[in-house]
Amino acid sequence: MDIRFDGPALVLAGHFDARSTMEARAAIYQHIEQCEGDEVIIDLTDVDGVDVTALKVLAVATRSAGREGQHLRLRGCGPAVRRLLHVSHLFRLVEVERAA
């Protein structure tokens, strides 16, 4: 998994699954701490594959950001990610940015 910071967004690329959740979780919480505004963006445009474990990390991070007065939003979710969010019912916990 490739993780980089791009201004207000944390960009994840590659496979986001159980094997990469530790690394991604650390980067997400670092991003939440360092975000200067109240908007936290996680960009999943270049994520090739995702599993429920990874989506749970995003759901928990969403709640954590909310406790800090921030708003976490997912950007660039492909059809597979959206489908898994619905199947797992995690779409209720995370906000997905609408495609332009």
N, C-alpha and C positions, 0 to 999 in steps of 0.2 A: 504494500500500500504506500502510495506517495501522499504526503501531507505537506501543504504549504499555506502560508498566510498571504492573502492578497487584499490589503487594505482592511475593510470591515468584514471581509469574508474569510472563512476557513475553507480551503479547497481540498477535498478528498478525491483521490483517483485510484483506480485499480479495484481489487476485491476487498470489500468491506464485509468481513464475516467474523466468526468466532476467533479466528487466528489473529486478526488485526485489531480487535476491540480494545485491548489494553493500550496500545499505542494511540489509537484514535481517541479513546476516552481522555487520556492525558492531554492531548492536543486540544480537544474540545473545552475542557475545563480551564486550560491555560488561556484559550481564546476568550472564554466568558470573563475571566478575571481581567484581561487586558483590554477588553472592548471599552472604548471611551464613551460611546453612546448607549442608549438603551436597546438598540437593535443588534442582535447577534445573528449572523448569517452563516449557514453551513451549506456549501456548494457541492452538490453530488453529481454534477453534470458528467464528470469523467469516471464515475464509479461503474465498473463493469458488472459486478455482481454483489448482492447483499443478502444477508439472512436475517432471521427474526432476532437473533442475539444482538446484531449490530443495530437494528431498529429500536430495540429496547434501550440500548445505550443512548440513542438520540432522544427517546421519550423521557428518560430519567434526566438527561441534561436539560431538556425543555423545562421540566419542573424546577430544577435547580436554578436555572436562569431566572425563572419567574419569582423565586424566593429572593433573588438579588435585585428585583425590580427591572429585570431585562426581559426582552421578548425574543425568543429563538425562532428562527424561520428557516425552512429547508428550501434551497434553490436548485433547480435543474434536475428534479426527480423524473427519471424516465418511467415508461409504462410498467416495467417490472417492479420498480420500487413502489410506485403508487399501488399496484395490485397487491403486493405483499403488505403494505400498510393497511389496506382494506381487509384482506383476509385475516390478518392478525388483530384487527380492531384497534391498532395503534394510531390510526388516522384521527381518532378522537383526542389524542394527547399531543400531537405535533401539528404545526401549521406548515403547509406546503404552499410555496409561492406559486401563483398562477403563471402559466407560460404566456409570453408576450404574443 
